[in-house]
């Protein structure tokens, strides 16, 4: 009897952090095997796991999987978690709280990014033979020019810990809000003021930008999804600890 109780308790602990169906992130993300990804504490002082600050946020950490411009997992992403500085996470919580009564939740694609991941992007850009994701992410551009054109950076604000890539999700339907273009598409379609999108799509981008601006974030004109905390705590420091 005691052995059975111990086994039952162990199963509860194993599955306690498995996300609910439909992407409701009231629990921890899962890893590639489908089991709960165990958080690796501690990391540098001043950082937090975003799901612990914003339980209602949703996540699709693109660089942990293959749904990104490289088509593979990126160096330094050992778990599908979003990590930010405490200041950025708290400001983002205020964004989430304001959007909820309007019927929206935030969905995060990327947050803190290790410098080793940026170095991986640099290495990828120099491999001319690797065009696996060209048609989906950069159909009209040469990958070796993505840094020069400002879509990628050798020193990314993400590595300072207060930059986040995100979009909006309808709470009622669970569907992504139509922003007129996907995350990490390299081209003018991603410009905040892109002439290629409809008025409704521009209005959706404006809603995200206005609420982010209100709570201390500034956007990036070439990427509608990209925002950095204006009063970031580490403006000159680039971190390299793993996302795990």
Buried (B, 14 or more C-beta within 10 A) or exposed (E): EEEEEEEEEEEEEEEEBBBEEEBBBEBBBBBEEEEBBEBEEEBEEBBBBBBEBBEBBBBBBBBBBEBBBBBBBBBBBBBBBBBBBBBBBBBBBBBBEBBEEEEBBBBBBBBBBBBBBBBBBEEBBEEEEBEEBBEBBBEEBEBEEBBEEEBBBEEBBBBBBBBBBBBBBEBEEEEBBBBBBBBBBBBEBBBBEBEEBEEEBBEBBEBBBEBBBEBBBEBBEBBBBBBBBEEBBBEEEBBEBBBB
